[in-house]
Amino acid sequence: MSLMSWVRRLWDRFGPARRLVVVEGDSLPTLLTGRDLVLVRDDGEDWSVGMLCPCGCGETIELLLLEEARPRWDISLDAFSRPSLHPSVWRKTGCRSHFWVKHGRIHWCD
């Protein structure tokens, strides 16, 4: 593991928790901030969650929340409005990152 990767993982563990930002519409905004998860909601229905890959590769990750989607994820908020995703996120291409989002923090699967 490189020094930069180690620092990024330390920041994910002890830095500020990620927040959930809700946007109206049917697609992710073209620009995402580094630490926020963006929930896309259209007419009160949650469609997807997007985020920049936490490994630092800069790729956008979009996770579908719709019941009929496969694969699909669930998102929940704790008492402090910190987001958690279920199941884990595992990129099959590109950087191949594998991680959980729990209480606004990234937990890497090594």
LOFIDREN-263549 format. One record per atom (N, C-alpha, C): atom name; residue number from 1; z, y, x. Coordinates in pm, whole numbers. Example, Ala and Ser with C-alpha at 12.3 -4.5 7.8 and 13.67 -1.06 7.14 Angstrom:
! residues 2
+------+------+--------+--------+--------+
: name : resi :     zz :     yy :     xx :
+------+------+--------+--------+--------+
:    N :    1 :    780 :   -569 :   1319 :
:   CA :    1 :    780 :   -450 :   1230 :
:    C :    1 :    780 :   -330 :   1320 :
:    N :    2 :    708 :   -225 :   1285 :
:   CA :    2 :    714 :   -106 :   1367 :
:    C :    2 :    787 :      3 :   1290 :
+------+------+--------+--------+--------+
***
This chain:
! residues 110
+------+------+--------+--------+--------+
: name : resi :     zz :     yy :     xx :
+------+------+--------+--------+--------+
:    N :    1 :      0 :   -117 :     85 :
:   CA :    1 :      0 :      0 :      0 :
:    C :    1 :      0 :    124 :     90 :
:    N :    2 :    -88 :    218 :     58 :
:   CA :    2 :    -98 :    340 :    139 :
:    C :    2 :     20 :    432 :    111 :
:    N :    3 :     41 :    526 :    201 :
:   CA :    3 :    150 :    623 :    185 :
:    C :    3 :    130 :    703 :     57 :
:    N :    4 :      7 :    747 :     28 :
:   CA :    4 :    -19 :    826 :    -92 :
:    C :    4 :     11 :    745 :   -218 :
:    N :    5 :    -26 :    619 :   -219 :
:   CA :    5 :      3 :    532 :   -332 :
:    C :    5 :    153 :    515 :   -350 :
:    N :    6 :    225 :    501 :   -241 :
:   CA :    6 :    370 :    486 :   -247 :
:    C :    6 :    434 :    612 :   -303 :
:    N :    7 :    389 :    729 :   -259 :
:   CA :    7 :    444 :    856 :   -308 :
:    C :    7 :    413 :    872 :   -457 :
:    N :    8 :    291 :    838 :   -499 :
:   CA :    8 :    253 :    849 :   -640 :
:    C :    8 :    342 :    759 :   -726 :
:    N :    9 :    369 :    640 :   -680 :
:   CA :    9 :    456 :    549 :   -757 :
:    C :    9 :    599 :    599 :   -763 :
:    N :   10 :    646 :    658 :   -656 :
:   CA :   10 :    781 :    716 :   -655 :
:    C :   10 :    788 :    832 :   -754 :
:    N :   11 :    686 :    917 :   -755 :
:   CA :   11 :    680 :   1030 :   -848 :
:    C :   11 :    675 :    979 :   -992 :
:    N :   12 :    599 :    872 :  -1018 :
:   CA :   12 :    593 :    814 :  -1152 :
:    C :   12 :    729 :    766 :  -1198 :
:    N :   13 :    807 :    716 :  -1106 :
:   CA :   13 :    938 :    660 :  -1141 :
:    C :   13 :   1044 :    768 :  -1160 :
:    N :   14 :   1043 :    871 :  -1074 :
:   CA :   14 :   1152 :    968 :  -1075 :
:    C :   14 :   1111 :   1111 :  -1111 :
:    N :   15 :    982 :   1139 :  -1120 :
:   CA :   15 :    935 :   1272 :  -1160 :
:    C :   15 :    954 :   1292 :  -1310 :
:    N :   16 :    906 :   1404 :  -1361 :
:   CA :   16 :    921 :   1428 :  -1505 :
:    C :   16 :    845 :   1323 :  -1587 :
:    N :   17 :    903 :   1288 :  -1702 :
:   CA :   17 :    840 :   1189 :  -1789 :
:    C :   17 :    711 :   1246 :  -1848 :
:    N :   18 :    619 :   1159 :  -1876 :
:   CA :   18 :    495 :   1200 :  -1940 :
:    C :   18 :    522 :   1236 :  -2086 :
:    N :   19 :    441 :   1330 :  -2137 :
:   CA :   19 :    455 :   1376 :  -2275 :
:    C :   19 :    337 :   1325 :  -2356 :
:    N :   20 :    355 :   1329 :  -2488 :
:   CA :   20 :    246 :   1296 :  -2579 :
:    C :   20 :    198 :   1426 :  -2642 :
:    N :   21 :     69 :   1453 :  -2631 :
:   CA :   21 :      5 :   1569 :  -2691 :
:    C :   21 :    -89 :   1518 :  -2800 :
:    N :   22 :    -76 :   1571 :  -2922 :
:   CA :   22 :   -159 :   1527 :  -3034 :
:    C :   22 :   -272 :   1627 :  -3053 :
:    N :   23 :   -396 :   1576 :  -3063 :
:   CA :   23 :   -513 :   1660 :  -3092 :
:    C :   23 :   -582 :   1606 :  -3217 :
:    N :   24 :   -636 :   1697 :  -3296 :
:   CA :   24 :   -712 :   1659 :  -3415 :
:    C :   24 :   -857 :   1637 :  -3377 :
:    N :   25 :   -918 :   1536 :  -3436 :
:   CA :   25 :  -1058 :   1509 :  -3410 :
:    C :   25 :  -1083 :   1360 :  -3400 :
:    N :   26 :  -1204 :   1327 :  -3355 :
:   CA :   26 :  -1239 :   1185 :  -3346 :
:    C :   26 :  -1273 :   1142 :  -3204 :
:    N :   27 :  -1245 :   1230 :  -3106 :
:   CA :   27 :  -1271 :   1192 :  -2967 :
:    C :   27 :  -1176 :   1267 :  -2874 :
:    N :   28 :  -1160 :   1213 :  -2754 :
:   CA :   28 :  -1074 :   1275 :  -2654 :
:    C :   28 :  -1133 :   1407 :  -2607 :
:    N :   29 :  -1047 :   1502 :  -2569 :
:   CA :   29 :  -1099 :   1624 :  -2506 :
:    C :   29 :  -1167 :   1589 :  -2375 :
:    N :   30 :  -1259 :   1672 :  -2331 :
:   CA :   30 :  -1331 :   1643 :  -2208 :
:    C :   30 :  -1243 :   1658 :  -2085 :
:    N :   31 :  -1144 :   1746 :  -2091 :
:   CA :   31 :  -1051 :   1763 :  -1980 :
:    C :   31 :   -912 :   1715 :  -2020 :
:    N :   32 :   -858 :   1625 :  -1943 :
:   CA :   32 :   -722 :   1576 :  -1966 :
:    C :   32 :   -633 :   1625 :  -1852 :
:    N :   33 :   -506 :   1653 :  -1885 :
:   CA :   33 :   -413 :   1693 :  -1780 :
:    C :   33 :   -361 :   1569 :  -1710 :
:    N :   34 :   -310 :   1587 :  -1590 :
:   CA :   34 :   -271 :   1475 :  -1505 :
:    C :   34 :   -161 :   1386 :  -1560 :
:    N :   35 :    -66 :   1442 :  -1632 :
:   CA :   35 :     50 :   1361 :  -1671 :
:    C :   35 :     62 :   1337 :  -1821 :
:    N :   36 :    -13 :   1405 :  -1903 :
:   CA :   36 :      2 :   1390 :  -2047 :
:    C :   36 :    -78 :   1273 :  -2102 :
:    N :   37 :    -26 :   1211 :  -2206 :
:   CA :   37 :   -102 :   1117 :  -2287 :
:    C :   37 :   -150 :   1197 :  -2407 :
:    N :   38 :   -275 :   1180 :  -2444 :
:   CA :   38 :   -334 :   1255 :  -2555 :
:    C :   38 :   -360 :   1159 :  -2670 :
:    N :   39 :   -298 :   1188 :  -2785 :
:   CA :   39 :   -317 :   1108 :  -2905 :
:    C :   39 :   -425 :   1176 :  -2989 :
:    N :   40 :   -532 :   1104 :  -3020 :
:   CA :   40 :   -639 :   1156 :  -3104 :
:    C :   40 :   -610 :   1113 :  -3247 :
:    N :   41 :   -597 :   1211 :  -3336 :
:   CA :   41 :   -564 :   1186 :  -3476 :
:    C :   41 :   -669 :   1254 :  -3563 :
:    N :   42 :   -724 :   1182 :  -3659 :
:   CA :   42 :   -825 :   1238 :  -3750 :
:    C :   42 :   -780 :   1212 :  -3893 :
:    N :   43 :   -759 :   1318 :  -3969 :
:   CA :   43 :   -712 :   1310 :  -4108 :
:    C :   43 :   -586 :   1224 :  -4121 :
:    N :   44 :   -492 :   1241 :  -4029 :
:   CA :   44 :   -365 :   1171 :  -4035 :
:    C :   44 :   -368 :   1029 :  -3982 :
:    N :   45 :   -483 :    981 :  -3937 :
:   CA :   45 :   -494 :    845 :  -3884 :
:    C :   45 :   -506 :    851 :  -3732 :
:    N :   46 :   -420 :    776 :  -3664 :
:   CA :   46 :   -424 :    770 :  -3518 :
:    C :   46 :   -539 :    681 :  -3473 :
:    N :   47 :   -626 :    736 :  -3386 :
:   CA :   47 :   -744 :    663 :  -3341 :
:    C :   47 :   -728 :    604 :  -3202 :
:    N :   48 :   -686 :    688 :  -3108 :
:   CA :   48 :   -679 :    641 :  -2970 :
:    C :   48 :   -581 :    726 :  -2889 :
:    N :   49 :   -548 :    674 :  -2773 :
:   CA :   49 :   -466 :    746 :  -2675 :
:    C :   49 :   -546 :    751 :  -2547 :
:    N :   50 :   -548 :    868 :  -2486 :
:   CA :   50 :   -620 :    884 :  -2360 :
:    C :   50 :   -530 :    940 :  -2253 :
:    N :   51 :   -565 :    909 :  -2130 :
:   CA :   51 :   -491 :    959 :  -2015 :
:    C :   51 :   -576 :    944 :  -1891 :
:    N :   52 :   -541 :   1019 :  -1788 :
:   CA :   52 :   -603 :    996 :  -1658 :
:    C :   52 :   -534 :    879 :  -1593 :
:    N :   53 :   -608 :    797 :  -1523 :
:   CA :   53 :   -549 :    681 :  -1458 :
:    C :   53 :   -440 :    728 :  -1362 :
:    N :   54 :   -320 :    671 :  -1371 :
:   CA :   54 :   -210 :    717 :  -1286 :
:    C :   54 :   -223 :    680 :  -1139 :
:    N :   55 :   -323 :    598 :  -1103 :
:   CA :   55 :   -339 :    561 :   -963 :
:    C :   55 :   -396 :    676 :   -881 :
:    N :   56 :   -454 :    776 :   -950 :
:   CA :   56 :   -511 :    889 :   -881 :
:    C :   56 :   -661 :    882 :   -865 :
:    N :   57 :   -726 :    779 :   -920 :
:   CA :   57 :   -872 :    765 :   -906 :
:    C :   57 :   -948 :    869 :   -988 :
:    N :   58 :   -881 :    929 :  -1087 :
:   CA :   58 :   -943 :   1034 :  -1167 :
:    C :   58 :  -1017 :    986 :  -1290 :
:    N :   59 :  -1022 :    855 :  -1312 :
:   CA :   59 :  -1092 :    800 :  -1428 :
:    C :   59 :  -1010 :    822 :  -1556 :
:    N :   60 :  -1081 :    841 :  -1666 :
:   CA :   60 :  -1018 :    854 :  -1797 :
:    C :   60 :   -999 :    715 :  -1856 :
:    N :   61 :   -881 :    692 :  -1911 :
:   CA :   61 :   -851 :    567 :  -1981 :
:    C :   61 :   -837 :    601 :  -2128 :
:    N :   62 :   -911 :    531 :  -2214 :
:   CA :   62 :   -898 :    548 :  -2358 :
:    C :   62 :   -858 :    415 :  -2419 :
:    N :   63 :   -749 :    417 :  -2495 :
:   CA :   63 :   -693 :    296 :  -2556 :
:    C :   63 :   -698 :    311 :  -2707 :
:    N :   64 :   -763 :    217 :  -2775 :
:   CA :   64 :   -778 :    224 :  -2920 :
:    C :   64 :   -651 :    181 :  -2991 :
:    N :   65 :   -618 :    252 :  -3100 :
:   CA :   65 :   -498 :    223 :  -3179 :
:    C :   65 :   -530 :    167 :  -3317 :
:    N :   66 :   -657 :    167 :  -3355 :
:   CA :   66 :   -697 :    121 :  -3488 :
:    C :   66 :   -669 :    -28 :  -3507 :
:    N :   67 :   -622 :    -64 :  -3626 :
:   CA :   67 :   -587 :   -204 :  -3655 :
:    C :   67 :   -702 :   -300 :  -3628 :
:    N :   68 :   -824 :   -260 :  -3664 :
:   CA :   68 :   -938 :   -352 :  -3652 :
:    C :   68 :   -996 :   -357 :  -3512 :
:    N :   69 :   -951 :   -273 :  -3421 :
:   CA :   69 :  -1004 :   -269 :  -3284 :
:    C :   69 :   -950 :   -386 :  -3202 :
:    N :   70 :  -1032 :   -434 :  -3112 :
:   CA :   70 :   -991 :   -538 :  -3017 :
:    C :   70 :  -1051 :   -504 :  -2882 :
:    N :   71 :   -977 :   -489 :  -2777 :
:   CA :   71 :   -831 :   -490 :  -2776 :
:    C :   71 :   -776 :   -361 :  -2838 :
:    N :   72 :   -649 :   -366 :  -2875 :
:   CA :   72 :   -584 :   -250 :  -2935 :
:    C :   72 :   -443 :   -236 :  -2879 :
:    N :   73 :   -390 :   -116 :  -2887 :
:   CA :   73 :   -256 :    -85 :  -2837 :
:    C :   73 :   -174 :    -23 :  -2948 :
:    N :   74 :    -43 :    -25 :  -2931 :
:   CA :   74 :     52 :     45 :  -3018 :
:    C :   74 :    122 :    149 :  -2934 :
:    N :   75 :    151 :    262 :  -2995 :
:   CA :   75 :    226 :    367 :  -2927 :
:    C :   75 :    351 :    397 :  -3008 :
:    N :   76 :    460 :    422 :  -2937 :
:   CA :   76 :    585 :    459 :  -3003 :
:    C :   76 :    650 :    570 :  -2922 :
:    N :   77 :    738 :    644 :  -2988 :
:   CA :   77 :    813 :    751 :  -2923 :
:    C :   77 :    961 :    719 :  -2931 :
:    N :   78 :   1033 :    746 :  -2822 :
:   CA :   78 :   1178 :    724 :  -2825 :
:    C :   78 :   1246 :    849 :  -2881 :
:    N :   79 :   1379 :    853 :  -2880 :
:   CA :   79 :   1455 :    964 :  -2936 :
:    C :   79 :   1427 :   1096 :  -2865 :
:    N :   80 :   1374 :   1091 :  -2743 :
:   CA :   80 :   1343 :   1212 :  -2667 :
:    C :   80 :   1192 :   1244 :  -2670 :
:    N :   81 :   1119 :   1181 :  -2762 :
:   CA :   81 :    974 :   1198 :  -2779 :
:    C :   81 :    894 :   1155 :  -2658 :
:    N :   82 :    946 :   1059 :  -2583 :
:   CA :   82 :    873 :   1004 :  -2468 :
:    C :   82 :    792 :    884 :  -2517 :
:    N :   83 :    663 :    878 :  -2481 :
:   CA :   83 :    576 :    772 :  -2533 :
:    C :   83 :    590 :    639 :  -2457 :
:    N :   84 :    572 :    532 :  -2532 :
:   CA :   84 :    561 :    397 :  -2475 :
:    C :   84 :    438 :    332 :  -2536 :
:    N :   85 :    367 :    252 :  -2455 :
:   CA :   85 :    248 :    180 :  -2502 :
:    C :   85 :    273 :     30 :  -2490 :
:    N :   86 :    216 :    -43 :  -2585 :
:   CA :   86 :    225 :   -189 :  -2582 :
:    C :   86 :     90 :   -244 :  -2625 :
:    N :   87 :     31 :   -337 :  -2557 :
:   CA :   87 :     73 :   -404 :  -2434 :
:    C :   87 :     46 :   -317 :  -2311 :
:    N :   88 :     53 :   -381 :  -2195 :
:   CA :   88 :     27 :   -311 :  -2070 :
:    C :   88 :   -119 :   -267 :  -2063 :
:    N :   89 :   -147 :   -177 :  -1971 :
:   CA :   89 :   -284 :   -129 :  -1947 :
:    C :   89 :   -332 :   -197 :  -1819 :
:    N :   90 :   -445 :   -267 :  -1830 :
:   CA :   90 :   -499 :   -337 :  -1714 :
:    C :   90 :   -647 :   -306 :  -1705 :
:    N :   91 :   -683 :   -224 :  -1610 :
:   CA :   91 :   -824 :   -187 :  -1592 :
:    C :   91 :   -896 :   -303 :  -1524 :
:    N :   92 :   -998 :   -354 :  -1589 :
:   CA :   92 :  -1072 :   -469 :  -1537 :
:    C :   92 :  -1181 :   -428 :  -1439 :
:    N :   93 :  -1214 :   -298 :  -1434 :
:   CA :   93 :  -1315 :   -247 :  -1343 :
:    C :   93 :  -1257 :   -128 :  -1268 :
:    N :   94 :  -1333 :    -76 :  -1174 :
:   CA :   94 :  -1288 :     42 :  -1100 :
:    C :   94 :  -1168 :     10 :  -1013 :
:    N :   95 :  -1062 :     88 :  -1028 :
:   CA :   95 :   -943 :     73 :   -943 :
:    C :   95 :   -860 :    -52 :   -976 :
:    N :   96 :   -882 :   -111 :  -1095 :
:   CA :   96 :   -814 :   -234 :  -1139 :
:    C :   96 :   -662 :   -217 :  -1151 :
:    N :   97 :   -618 :    -96 :  -1183 :
:   CA :   97 :   -476 :    -69 :  -1203 :
:    C :   97 :   -419 :   -152 :  -1317 :
:    N :   98 :   -294 :   -189 :  -1304 :
:   CA :   98 :   -223 :   -264 :  -1407 :
:    C :   98 :    -82 :   -205 :  -1417 :
:    N :   99 :    -48 :   -155 :  -1535 :
:   CA :   99 :     80 :    -85 :  -1551 :
:    C :   99 :    123 :    -83 :  -1697 :
:    N :  100 :    252 :    -55 :  -1717 :
:   CA :  100 :    311 :    -29 :  -1848 :
:    C :  100 :    343 :    119 :  -1857 :
:    N :  101 :    338 :    174 :  -1977 :
:   CA :  101 :    393 :    308 :  -2003 :
:    C :  101 :    515 :    286 :  -2090 :
:    N :  102 :    634 :    314 :  -2034 :
:   CA :  102 :    760 :    295 :  -2106 :
:    C :  102 :    844 :    421 :  -2093 :
:    N :  103 :    879 :    478 :  -2208 :
:   CA :  103 :    962 :    599 :  -2212 :
:    C :  103 :    903 :    710 :  -2125 :
:    N :  104 :    772 :    723 :  -2130 :
:   CA :  104 :    704 :    830 :  -2058 :
:    C :  104 :    688 :    808 :  -1908 :
:    N :  105 :    719 :    690 :  -1861 :
:   CA :  105 :    710 :    659 :  -1718 :
:    C :  105 :    613 :    543 :  -1696 :
:    N :  106 :    549 :    545 :  -1581 :
:   CA :  106 :    459 :    437 :  -1542 :
:    C :  106 :    539 :    332 :  -1468 :
:    N :  107 :    526 :    208 :  -1509 :
:   CA :  107 :    589 :     93 :  -1442 :
:    C :  107 :    475 :      2 :  -1397 :
:    N :  108 :    455 :     -3 :  -1267 :
:   CA :  108 :    343 :    -77 :  -1208 :
:    C :  108 :    368 :   -226 :  -1210 :
:    N :  109 :    263 :   -303 :  -1237 :
:   CA :  109 :    266 :   -448 :  -1229 :
:    C :  109 :    207 :   -485 :  -1092 :
:    N :  110 :    287 :   -533 :  -1003 :
:   CA :  110 :    239 :   -567 :   -868 :
:    C :  110 :    207 :   -712 :   -855 :
+------+------+--------+--------+--------+
***
